[in-house]
Amino acid sequence: MELVYNQLPREVVETLKNKTPKSTKGNYTKRLHQGLTPDVGDAHLSNQLSAVITLMKISPNMKTFMSNFNKAFGGTVDDE
C-alpha cells in the first residue's frame, strides 16, 4: 500500500476504496486494482508501478531502494 497506492492521487485511492466491497469483518473482498478503469487511476497506477520497479532495479539492497524511493517521492516511507 505505502509504495504504490498511497502514492496515487488521494481522490483515486478514495474512489477505489469506496468501490471495493468489504466483508462483514471490514476486510476488502476484492483487490483494489480491480476497481481501476481508464477514468479512475489506471494510468496513475501504471506510472507508479513503473517508477517503483525502476527504483528496485537500480538499488542493490532494500535500504538503498527505500532511500531512493524517499528521494523520488518526498520522503514518505520509513526506510527500515
Beta strands, then each sheet from edge to edge (+ up, - down):
end
